[in-house]
Structure formats: structure tokens, C-alpha cells
């Protein structure tokens, strides 16, 4: 990622310097959705351009504007000159709107609005038209809904079909889940309205019954039930739920796949939380339900060693508790491509994964420019809690530049390693397609892509050149320089990418997400002081993501920005202050551009989520541990994003935490504001282990059963101490139980996070 962003920026500069005619003029932007004035495409419509000969114009001009040299000169027009253009020697009044009707009638013809999907409205104080994007129904007139940024009259309810938005889950006797439903237009995925008049039924009431309000309750029988929601017109949607029976008098844990809620396989151990004695060690039952009857200990530690899933440990559980522990599947992928773009089998690993390849479809995108950049990946869930670039942009891919690339002074005969979600083209193909990997099943795909012209990067050139030529790339400078340029990108979204083939040699899935939606909304973010790392520096690279928070707990990015503590450490030493514009004396907020919800993301249950993540990305000789801290801000369901939300402070780091692979003891320091702490063992081959501490300040990590690789010591990439600040009113014991909010839906219920790598000891400076 460092290399590609730097390469993109530096090569654009080189391309500007090396163009055939020596010019650095950009391609004309004739239709940017963010433009507020008509594009200047006529040479005569300039202050100094050549005009038609004077005799062609002076006789018919009320206000001539040719100067003594026969050039257009707007200074000869009446005052105020800002109201005039000088066109072919004649002063012409600029179009100025007085109300919205003026813009709807003339704003598109005048070029002040360019995309006729969106209403053209008037800024009366300036007389300039602008494109209006709604974010929610409240932005529209009575009787209208907001659909893909445009206010529309909804279709008749008789033509709509119901939708159940909850992810699959497992209940136990008496546990409940409230279904989130809406009505959608089967011919237009952008239209979703509140569901009224639905009738709910269950095909097995003894397994799971459903109330008239859509509340599903686990019954007295174990099995699977199908819940049906039906409209008066007979349109239906179904949802399947498992119900399992808990222990008669004791401890129960449901171990399930987080995607399907089906049973996960493997082994487990139950220990006395106080004394550490092993009470049970066995194979997970085929139904995935661990039952421990008549416990003698008051509190238990459960360790689950799943075969094809992440491992999980839950410490200090009440001996009569019932837990629902959904597990992510093991996913280990590495892709290598040859010069023709074909997979190199010897350099490729696909364990539980398949390849998804494609390129953003820019057919409808309105901007021109020499440089195309695309960022594409899949929706994020709780992986955001230990953010890294692979989470955002996919695993690295070893590949070659296109042999016909136009990047000056770059040798394409050697492969480079780039995140799989990157597309990068400069006046022709360079990295023309994304190459992602995903597990079997259904995935939501997003892309943020667009074009930049040469002059847009001009003000950042010094920063980029310094970063590229300094030997050791300073990624914080690259983020601050390049990410703000994405404001003119568009969003693309594919609601269902179905990966059916996984493993070595499996067939690839091809998807070309279409760019549909301008980033027409905007959020102002006054970023609080960046978190400090105990005198070692700050988490100084800032990533800002915004998008749709789905009912089932995923973030679909619809906009991004980024920045840094400082763009020049020599002139402006790091001080923990992230300023969007270092050239002004005051501290400026960061502006986050966002696409309106569309393509099935919108609806009465949908929210906007903004994530600000400050990370320490280590350079050569950097004493800081890999670390990050994040703030999560959500809108109310069915509402747009707050224009300028009040942000809490970043959550700090428990820097006294430590891990010893020799003693197998993890010690976790206290952290003010953290409701929950956990230890994450992140494996290089996708084999992870999460230990939920639940108030414990240290844990002796158990040795796994014989014949099972030790995920605490084998092929370890990092050992993270992860702190979570739950949203107000949330309770971890309730989250771990079946029904309601569960661990696989945690993204919508956490306000702040932090993580720090303790694989190597943290050495703090002496006080």
C-alpha cells in the first residue's frame, strides 16, 4: 500500500513533467458533481484568450470588453465584474439563480448542476446552483422518501416485497430475537420503506414461535424453524433460525459458524476459573452445543479449539450461564500472478478462500483525468476493532504492472506486492484490476474509485516527493497527501457477491462494480488530540471511513479521508494534533465526503457509521509498538449522518501489558474508559485465537490438546491487547447470550476501541 500510493502520486508528477507537449494542463473537468460553476471550455471565455475580430463583436455589444490588444478583458465589464463573463469581446451576465425553480429550469443548461438524477437547488446568497442530495426521508417533503440521494414519491405498497435483515442465529429456550423488516421495490433496489401490515408465521412453533410484532422466541424443542413474513398481497420473505436446548442445571455454550449459525467442529476445555483445574476436555458435540451439568465451581473458563474456525476463550463465565459464541472461518490466502495476469500455483495459497477479480465500471462516472485509482473490498465487521490495511483493502498480491503501462522510469519486468483491492491506471492500464480473496458464501462488495487530473496533486507534490525520495517511505505523509483527493470519487456497491468455489485451482468469481453514486454528502469532523504512546510518540496516521451500518453488523464504506499529525516533521514537529489544513493558524476540521445510501443499503433500520482510526505505522528504528485507537459514531436508524458530530477522546493504550511465550502468561494493564479487554493472537496463516478476559488482568494461556497446533506460539504475526468501550446501555453478559445483540453484531454497539501489539516487550522511556 505504501508503495502503490507513493507510486501513484510520484508517477503522476512525472507524467505531468514528461508529456509530449511539455504542458501540465489537466483534462477538462466538464461534469464534476462537485463543481459549482459552469466549466470554462471556450478559449474566448477567458480574461486573456483570443477573441473573434473586433468588427464581429463591437457593433452588437452593449458592453464591449476587448482591450487595446484585441484580447478579452473582463475588467472592462460593468461593476461588479464577478457578475460578468467576457465572451468573444462582449460582456455577458453570468447566470444567477434567485430560487430553486431557476436552478431546476436552467441550472443544468448553465452547467452548475451536472447530474440530472439529483435536484438542482439555489444558494440564494451567492446565486449559484448546486446538486442536492438527501441522506434520509426527513430531508424530503411530506409523502416522499429518500432513495439513492434523491427525493421520490414511493410506489404503492401493493407492489413491494418484504425483506428480513437479520443474520442467521441460534436461540435457546426462552431467548428472543426481534426481526428487522422493511418493504422493497423488486424493480428498484434503491427503494425501501417501513414495513406495515406484515403477518408472521413459524413452521415449527415448538422450535421457535413468532409474535405478531416479529419477535421470535426459542421453544422447548431442538431443531430448525422457518419464519415467514407475508404482506396482505401474498409477497413473502423467510428467515431460518436454529433452536438448541440448554443444560438442565448448568453451563451451556453454543459454538456456531458466524455466517450460517451451523455447528462448528473441534475440541474444547472447561476450567475452574479460580483454581485453574481442568474440569472437562472433550470434542465439541455434533450439534455444536457444549453442556456442563451440575457444576461445582462458581465461575468457569471455556476454551474452544475449533478445527476450521477461529479459536475463542471466555473467562469467568457464570457456571449456569448460556453463551452464544459465533466463530469466523479460517481464511488463509496469498496470491501471485504472472505477467499475463494468470495465477501462479506455486506462489498462491487458497485455504478456505476463492479469488474474486474485476475492475470498477466507470461508464457513468463524469470526471476526466489521467490517473484512475480504485479501492475495492468487502464489507467490514468486528475486524475494524484491530484495524489494519489488509482489513480495508484485502490481502497482498504479488503481480506485475501491465506491460503497456505509461508510468515513466518504472521497470515493469519485476513484480511488485500491492493490496489486492487496488486499481491504478495512468493514461492507460498499470494495475488494471483488483484481485481479492473471500471465503465461501455471500459477500457485500464496495468500491471507491475515480479519476484525478495532474493539477489536483500539485499542492501535495513536495510532500509526496519528500516521502518517495527519503529512502524509508513515511506512510503518514502519503495518507495525508493522497486520501483527501478522493473527495471527487464515486461509490459502487454490489449487494451479493456469491463465492462458490474455494481452494487451490478453484474457479474465479468475476465482478465489475459499477460506479453509481457521487460522494455528495459531507460530514465535518473536529478530530480530538491523537492518542499518545507513553512518551514514544503518537498514533499519528489518521484514517477516516464512513458508510452504511447494516442491521447484521457490517460497515459498507461509502467515503473516506485521511490525514496525519504532521505533513513535515522538520517544519512542524509531531504534537498529537491532526489538522486538516496546516497552512492556517486555526485548527481545521476534516471533511468526510459520503455517498447517500443506495442499492439496498437504505431503509428505516439503516444507519450511517463513521470510524476515525489513528494508527502508529512503524518506520525504521521506530520505538513505537504497532497500535491504533478508533472512534465510532453512528446515526440513529433511518436518519442521515450528523453534520458535525461531537467526538469523544480517543481511547488510550494499556502500555504496561505484556506477553511471555515462555511462561504463557498475558498481563493486561488497566485502561480508563475500557469496558471490555481481550487478547488476540493473530496468526500469519489466518489462524487466530481471541481470549475474552471479562475483568481478568492476567491469563495463563492453556496448552491446546495433543495433536492441535498451538495458536499462541506457532506462526504468530502479532499479540494484541484490544480494549472496547461499549455504547451506553450495552452489557457484555447480555451480548454473549443467545438472542438480541450478539458477538457477531458488535460493530453497532461499540463507541471506542484501541489495540497495541505486545508480541515484543514495550520499552517505555524512563520518567
PANULO-784026 format. One record per residue (C-alpha): residue in one letter; x, y, z. Coordinates in steps of 0.05 Angstrom, whole numbers, padded with zeros to 5 digits, always signed. Layout:
AXYZ
...
//
This chain:
X+00000+00000+00000
X+00056+00048+00017
X+00090+00034-00049
X+00027+00039-00092
X+00003+00105-00063
X+00072+00135-00069
X+00079+00107-00140
X+00012+00135-00159
X+00029+00205-00135
X+00101+00207-00159
X+00086+00178-00227
X+00030+00228-00238
X+00080+00284-00225
X+00130+00251-00272
X+00076+00242-00325
X+00059+00316-00320
X+00132+00335-00330
X+00142+00287-00388
X+00081+00299-00430
X+00093+00305-00505
X+00080+00379-00510
X+00110+00399-00443
X+00042+00421-00418
X+00017+00408-00348
X-00055+00426-00364
X-00106+00377-00337
X-00160+00344-00376
X-00220+00389-00375
X-00269+00373-00319
X-00334+00382-00355
X-00382+00348-00307
X-00356+00342-00237
X-00414+00334-00188
X-00378+00380-00140
X-00368+00437-00190
X-00409+00498-00174
X-00396+00539-00237
X-00401+00524-00310
X-00337+00493-00338
X-00293+00540-00378
X-00288+00505-00444
X-00285+00563-00493
X-00219+00596-00503
X-00252+00663-00516
X-00287+00659-00449
X-00224+00678-00412
X-00193+00741-00390
X-00134+00736-00438
X-00157+00690-00494
X-00161+00709-00567
X-00229+00732-00589
X-00263+00739-00656
X-00241+00801-00692
X-00268+00866-00662
X-00312+00881-00722
X-00351+00817-00707
X-00370+00838-00637
X-00366+00912-00622
X-00425+00931-00665
X-00473+00885-00627
X-00445+00892-00556
X-00479+00933-00503
X-00415+00927-00462
X-00354+00911-00505
X-00294+00881-00469
X-00238+00878-00520
X-00175+00914-00496
X-00125+00952-00539
X-00091+00887-00558
X-00155+00855-00583
X-00160+00808-00524
X-00219+00792-00480
X-00213+00833-00416
X-00266+00824-00363
X-00240+00886-00326
X-00276+00927-00380
X-00344+00899-00359
X-00390+00937-00311
X-00382+00931-00236
X-00385+00883-00202
X-00341+00847-00252
X-00353+00780-00217
X-00423+00781-00246
X-00397+00781-00318
X-00361+00738-00368
X-00324+00767-00428
X-00344+00723-00487
X-00320+00739-00557
X-00309+00812-00539
X-00378+00822-00506
X-00395+00826-00432
X-00447+00774-00415
X-00482+00769-00348
X-00469+00705-00312
X-00529+00663-00294
X-00550+00677-00223
X-00607+00640-00191
X-00659+00673-00146
X-00694+00609-00123
X-00695+00534-00133
X-00742+00540-00192
X-00689+00579-00230
X-00639+00523-00220
X-00688+00469-00239
X-00703+00506-00303
X-00633+00530-00323
X-00582+00502-00274
X-00566+00441-00317
X-00561+00480-00382
X-00515+00530-00347
X-00471+00474-00323
X-00478+00490-00250
X-00513+00422-00239
X-00490+00363-00280
X-00526+00300-00257
X-00600+00302-00272
X-00614+00246-00222
X-00609+00298-00167
X-00649+00361-00153
X-00615+00426-00173
X-00625+00479-00119
X-00604+00551-00108
X-00557+00582-00058
X-00593+00649-00057
X-00536+00687-00023
X-00488+00672-00080
X-00537+00660-00137
X-00503+00593-00152
X-00539+00527-00163
X-00518+00463-00130
X-00537+00389-00132
X-00580+00369-00072
X-00571+00300-00042
X-00618+00274+00011
X-00590+00229+00065
X-00655+00205+00096
X-00731+00212+00088
X-00730+00271+00136
X-00693+00312+00083
X-00753+00305+00035
X-00822+00334+00031
X-00881+00300+00065
X-00902+00239+00026
X-00833+00230-00005
X-00776+00182+00012
X-00702+00189+00002
X-00679+00137-00049
X-00606+00138-00071
X-00597+00212-00054
X-00660+00235-00090
X-00728+00251-00060
X-00782+00209-00094
X-00854+00190-00085
X-00854+00117-00062
X-00890+00065-00104
X-00955+00035-00079
X-00946-00014-00022
X-00981-00068-00062
X-00921-00073-00108
X-00869-00081-00053
X-00840-00144-00023
X-00817-00156+00049
X-00745-00164+00070
X-00717-00194+00135
X-00649-00163+00150
X-00624-00204+00209
X-00566-00252+00200
X-00577-00326+00216
X-00570-00343+00290
X-00583-00396+00342
X-00630-00388+00401
X-00642-00428+00464
X-00706-00438+00502
X-00735-00370+00521
X-00683-00329+00483
X-00713-00277+00436
X-00695-00241+00371
X-00734-00183+00342
X-00736-00185+00267
X-00717-00122+00228
X-00762-00118+00167
X-00777-00069+00112
X-00811-00067+00044
X-00771-00061-00020
X-00787-00048-00093
X-00767-00112-00131
X-00755-00069-00193
X-00713-00015-00159
X-00663-00034-00105
X-00658+00039-00083
X-00729+00040-00054
X-00742+00014+00016
X-00797+00035+00064
X-00821+00016+00133
X-00858-00050+00136
X-00931-00046+00156
X-00985-00098+00157
X-00939-00158+00157
X-00963-00226+00182
X-00911-00271+00215
X-00915-00347+00220
X-00869-00404+00241
X-00869-00473+00211
X-00849-00503+00279
X-00877-00465+00338
X-00847-00514+00387
X-00777-00498+00359
X-00787-00423+00351
X-00851-00383+00356
X-00861-00313+00328
X-00907-00259+00353
X-00949-00211+00312
X-00894-00159+00322
X-00840-00204+00294
X-00808-00225+00359
X-00780-00296+00353
X-00774-00338+00417
X-00736-00403+00425
X-00781-00461+00442
X-00779-00526+00480
X-00757-00569+00421
X-00689-00570+00388
X-00685-00561+00313
X-00694-00511+00257
X-00753-00467+00243
X-00770-00423+00183
X-00802-00357+00199
X-00844-00325+00144
X-00863-00252+00138
X-00921-00240+00089
X-00956-00179+00061
X-01031-00174+00051
X-01017-00185-00023
X-00982-00250-00011
X-00909-00228-00020
X-00863-00265+00029
X-00794-00267+00059
X-00765-00323+00101
X-00713-00328+00156
X-00685-00392+00186
X-00667-00400+00259
X-00636-00457+00300
X-00660-00472+00369
X-00619-00513+00418
X-00635-00538+00487
X-00591-00514+00544
X-00563-00555+00602
X-00616-00576+00652
X-00577-00547+00711
X-00511-00519+00690
X-00469-00485+00637
X-00485-00482+00562
X-00444-00455+00503
X-00469-00455+00431
X-00409-00458+00384
X-00430-00436+00315
X-00406-00411+00248
X-00417-00335+00246
X-00443-00337+00175
X-00491-00396+00176
X-00502-00407+00252
X-00489-00480+00239
X-00448-00521+00288
X-00372-00513+00289
X-00327-00573+00299
X-00265-00583+00342
X-00246-00592+00415
X-00259-00554+00480
X-00237-00550+00552
X-00273-00523+00614
X-00230-00500+00672
X-00246-00477+00743
X-00237-00401+00737
X-00210-00394+00807
X-00164-00454+00814
X-00148-00469+00741
X-00164-00543+00746
X-00187-00576+00682
X-00259-00599+00692
X-00275-00624+00622
X-00235-00634+00559
X-00273-00664+00500
X-00295-00660+00428
X-00348-00608+00411
X-00414-00645+00403
X-00441-00651+00332
X-00496-00601+00346
X-00444-00550+00370
X-00474-00546+00439
X-00429-00555+00500
X-00468-00573+00563
X-00435-00579+00631
X-00486-00603+00682
X-00484-00593+00758
X-00421-00551+00762
X-00385-00546+00829
X-00345-00484+00812
X-00379-00416+00815
X-00344-00390+00752
X-00315-00425+00692
X-00264-00413+00636
X-00283-00441+00569
X-00230-00453+00514
X-00255-00473+00445
X-00204-00502+00396
X-00244-00502+00331
X-00219-00540+00271
X-00237-00494+00213
X-00253-00430+00252
X-00221-00380+00299
X-00209-00403+00370
X-00244-00369+00427
X-00236-00368+00503
X-00287-00339+00551
X-00261-00327+00621
X-00301-00323+00686
X-00368-00345+00659
X-00423-00357+00709
X-00428-00432+00719
X-00502-00430+00700
X-00495-00382+00641
X-00515-00396+00569
X-00467-00368+00517
X-00473-00359+00442
X-00403-00358+00412
X-00403-00347+00336
X-00336-00360+00303
X-00304-00333+00240
X-00279-00385+00190
X-00205-00396+00179
X-00183-00359+00117
X-00112-00363+00092
X-00096-00333+00025
X-00037-00309-00015
X-00040-00295-00090
X+00015-00290-00142
X+00002-00272-00215
X+00048-00279-00275
X+00059-00225-00327
X-00004-00247-00364
X-00045-00240-00301
X-00054-00314-00291
X-00049-00347-00223
X+00019-00377-00206
X+00001-00441-00169
X+00068-00447-00133
X+00063-00378-00103
X-00012-00379-00087
X-00046-00404-00024
X-00122-00410-00022
X-00143-00443+00043
X-00217-00435+00051
X-00215-00378+00001
X-00232-00364-00071
X-00208-00309-00118
X-00254-00251-00136
X-00228-00208-00193
X-00254-00148-00231
X-00249-00073-00243
X-00293-00014-00226
X-00341+00003-00282
X-00332+00077-00296
X-00381+00082-00354
X-00426+00133-00318
X-00371+00169-00279
X-00370+00242-00301
X-00299+00267-00287
X-00240+00264-00333
X-00167+00255-00314
X-00103+00219-00329
X-00099+00179-00265
X-00150+00126-00245
X-00149+00099-00174
X-00197+00048-00146
X-00203+00019-00076
X-00247-00043-00073
X-00260-00094-00019
X-00315-00128+00022
X-00357-00101+00079
X-00322-00096+00147
X-00347-00125+00213
X-00312-00130+00280
X-00245-00136+00245
X-00248-00060+00248
X-00232-00066+00322
X-00160-00085+00306
X-00155-00045+00242
X-00101-00056+00190
X-00095-00043+00116
X-00110-00115+00098
X-00177-00108+00132
X-00191-00047+00089
X-00160-00066+00022
X-00151-00141+00021
X-00091-00187+00025
X-00027-00170-00013
X-00020-00196-00084
X+00046-00206-00120
X+00037-00183-00191
X+00067-00146-00250
X+00048-00078-00278
X+00013-00081-00345
X+00067-00089-00398
X+00040-00028-00435
X+00038+00018-00375
X+00055+00091-00383
X+00090+00104-00317
X+00155+00140-00332
X+00220+00110-00307
X+00187+00049-00276
X+00212-00020-00297
X+00153-00068-00307
X+00196-00130-00313
X+00198-00143-00237
X+00136-00159-00196
X+00111-00115-00140
X+00068-00130-00080
X+00004-00089-00073
X-00061-00096-00034
X-00110-00137-00074
X-00163-00083-00074
X-00121-00031-00111
X-00133-00009-00183
X-00084+00042-00211
X-00080+00066-00283
X-00042+00125-00313
X-00061+00145-00384
X-00071+00071-00396
X-00071+00006-00356
X-00020-00004-00300
X-00054-00044-00245
X-00120-00052-00284
X-00159-00100-00238
X-00169-00117-00165
X-00154-00187-00142
X-00188-00204-00076
X-00199-00267-00037
X-00260-00287+00003
X-00290-00347+00038
X-00347-00388+00010
X-00414-00353+00015
X-00446-00285+00002
X-00408-00220+00009
X-00422-00146+00001
X-00372-00111-00044
X-00356-00037-00043
X-00312+00007-00086
X-00290+00080-00082
X-00259+00098-00148
X-00248+00157-00194
X-00201+00198-00236
X-00153+00254-00217
X-00120+00304-00263
X-00050+00329-00258
X-00061+00397-00226
X-00102+00367-00169
X-00040+00337-00140
X+00003+00399-00147
X-00003+00426-00077
X+00018+00359-00049
X+00078+00349-00094
X+00131+00370-00045
X+00103+00324+00009
X+00099+00266-00038
X+00168+00275-00068
X+00198+00280+00002
X+00163+00216+00022
X+00185+00179-00040
X+00257+00203-00043
X+00271+00198+00031
X+00291+00125+00025
X+00245+00099+00080
X+00174+00116+00060
X+00137+00158+00111
X+00067+00130+00103
X+00035+00182+00147
X+00055+00235+00096
X+00026+00194+00039
X-00040+00186+00075
X-00046+00260+00089
X-00028+00278+00018
X-00067+00228-00024
X-00130+00209+00015
X-00162+00279+00014
X-00161+00275-00063
X-00214+00221-00061
X-00269+00272-00049
X-00288+00270-00123
X-00291+00195-00127
X-00356+00157-00135
X-00383+00097-00098
X-00400+00029-00126
X-00435-00027-00088
X-00453-00099-00104
X-00502-00127-00053
X-00487-00201-00065
X-00421-00230-00090
X-00430-00305-00085
X-00365-00343-00077
X-00380-00416-00091
X-00311-00444-00106
X-00253-00443-00057
X-00185-00476-00051
X-00126-00486-00098
X-00144-00485-00172
X-00216-00464-00159
X-00255-00423-00209
X-00252-00348-00201
X-00311-00302-00189
X-00313-00241-00234
X-00347-00176-00212
X-00343-00106-00242
X-00376-00060-00191
X-00409-00001-00226
X-00394+00069-00200
X-00463+00098-00187
X-00463+00149-00132
X-00425+00215-00123
X-00399+00229-00053
X-00450+00285-00047
X-00458+00286+00029
X-00407+00316+00076
X-00391+00309+00150
X-00346+00358+00188
X-00301+00323+00239
X-00263+00362+00291
X-00213+00308+00308
X-00193+00305+00382
X-00119+00300+00402
X-00086+00237+00376
X-00071+00184+00428
X-00001+00184+00458
X+00043+00123+00466
X+00074+00137+00534
X+00129+00184+00510
X+00145+00142+00449
X+00104+00186+00403
X+00033+00187+00377
X-00012+00143+00335
X-00003+00194+00280
X-00034+00167+00216
X-00109+00181+00213
X-00158+00140+00172
X-00230+00164+00167
X-00282+00116+00139
X-00356+00130+00132
X-00413+00088+00105
X-00473+00045+00117
X-00481+00005+00182
X-00524-00055+00165
X-00572-00089+00212
X-00528-00151+00213
X-00468-00112+00236
X-00426-00094+00175
X-00396-00028+00152
X-00400-00015+00077
X-00353+00043+00064
X-00383+00100+00023
X-00329+00152+00033
X-00260+00162+00062
X-00209+00213+00081
X-00144+00213+00119
X-00091+00256+00149
X-00032+00257+00195
X-00004+00291+00257
X+00042+00330+00210
X+00060+00330+00137
X+00131+00355+00151
X+00164+00331+00214
X+00222+00380+00206
X+00180+00443+00198
X+00122+00421+00242
X+00144+00370+00295
X+00091+00320+00317
X+00046+00346+00372
X-00013+00299+00371
X-00058+00349+00335
X-00090+00327+00269
X-00104+00390+00229
X-00138+00385+00162
X-00102+00447+00138
X-00034+00462+00169
X-00028+00526+00128
X-00078+00564+00170
X-00066+00586+00242
X-00130+00555+00268
X-00144+00480+00274
X-00188+00459+00216
X-00237+00401+00216
X-00231+00343+00168
X-00287+00337+00117
X-00312+00267+00103
X-00347+00260+00035
X-00402+00207+00035
X-00447+00176-00017
X-00520+00172+00002
X-00546+00102+00019
X-00568+00064-00043
X-00572-00004-00076
X-00608-00038-00018
X-00567-00005+00038
X-00621+00046+00053
X-00683+00035+00096
X-00716+00050+00162
X-00666+00006+00200
X-00603+00031+00166
X-00553+00077+00199
X-00491+00116+00178
X-00427+00098+00214
X-00364+00140+00216
X-00299+00109+00241
X-00238+00150+00257
X-00177+00106+00268
X-00109+00135+00289
X-00053+00084+00279
X+00021+00081+00291
X+00054+00053+00229
X+00125+00037+00247
X+00184+00061+00206
X+00257+00042+00211
X+00282+00049+00282
X+00213+00069+00307
X+00206+00052+00382
X+00130+00053+00380
X+00091-00013+00381
X+00041-00026+00326
X-00022+00004+00354
X-00086+00041+00339
X-00145+00075+00370
X-00213+00086+00340
X-00277+00127+00350
X-00343+00101+00322
X-00401+00149+00311
X-00469+00125+00289
X-00532+00160+00265
X-00600+00139+00290
X-00632+00086+00245
X-00667+00118+00187
X-00631+00184+00196
X-00574+00218+00159
X-00504+00229+00187
X-00495+00286+00236
X-00466+00347+00200
X-00414+00359+00255
X-00417+00305+00309
X-00385+00317+00377
X-00328+00267+00382
X-00303+00235+00446
X-00229+00229+00462
X-00191+00172+00432
X-00185+00112+00478
X-00114+00103+00505
X-00068+00043+00507
X-00053-00004+00565
X+00022+00002+00554
X+00041-00039+00616
X+00011-00100+00582
X+00058-00158+00565
X+00062-00228+00536
X+00112-00282+00552
X+00113-00342+00505
X+00158-00378+00555
X+00111-00374+00615
X+00048-00368+00571
X+00024-00310+00615
X-00011-00250+00584
X-00015-00190+00631
X-00063-00133+00613
X-00057-00064+00643
X-00118-00024+00663
X-00145+00026+00613
X-00192+00082+00633
X-00256+00081+00592
X-00250+00008+00570
X-00310-00036+00588
X-00280-00098+00557
X-00210-00124+00544
X-00187-00183+00504
X-00122-00214+00478
X-00118-00230+00404
X-00066-00279+00378
X-00063-00263+00303
X-00032-00319+00262
X+00006-00310+00197
X-00034-00366+00165
X-00102-00339+00185
X-00107-00380+00249
X-00128-00334+00305
X-00146-00340+00379
X-00188-00290+00418
X-00188-00291+00494
X-00243-00250+00526
X-00217-00230+00595
X-00282-00206+00626
X-00247-00168+00682
X-00185-00212+00689
X-00119-00174+00689
X-00077-00234+00670
X-00087-00302+00640
X-00044-00364+00635
X-00059-00386+00564
X-00073-00461+00565
X-00035-00511+00523
X-00081-00538+00469
X-00099-00612+00466
X-00050-00660+00437
X-00047-00660+00362
X-00070-00588+00355
X-00022-00533+00333
X-00012-00481+00387
X-00042-00415+00362
X-00008-00376+00418
X+00063-00393+00395
X+00062-00420+00324
X+00068-00373+00264
X+00046-00313+00305
X+00043-00246+00270
X+00020-00204+00329
X-00007-00209+00400
X-00056-00153+00410
X-00087-00126+00473
X-00154-00099+00450
X-00197-00051+00491
X-00270-00037+00476
X-00314+00019+00503
X-00386-00006+00496
X-00441+00042+00476
X-00485+00068+00532
X-00533+00015+00557
X-00496-00044+00530
X-00477-00103+00574
X-00425-00155+00556
X-00461-00212+00591
X-00523-00199+00550
X-00483-00193+00486
X-00452-00261+00498
X-00520-00294+00508
X-00565-00320+00452
X-00615-00271+00422
X-00613-00196+00415
X-00544-00165+00404
X-00491-00219+00396
X-00416-00221+00388
X-00421-00224+00312
X-00463-00160+00312
X-00418-00120+00358
X-00398-00065+00309
X-00461-00027+00321
X-00453-00028+00397
X-00382-00003+00410
X-00363+00071+00416
X-00286+00068+00420
X-00231+00017+00411
X-00156+00012+00420
X-00104-00041+00407
X-00030-00049+00419
X+00018-00105+00399
X+00054-00137+00457
X+00087-00194+00419
X+00153-00157+00434
X+00161-00121+00500
X+00141-00048+00501
X+00200-00007+00526
X+00177+00059+00554
X+00225+00117+00567
X+00246+00128+00638
X+00205+00182+00673
//
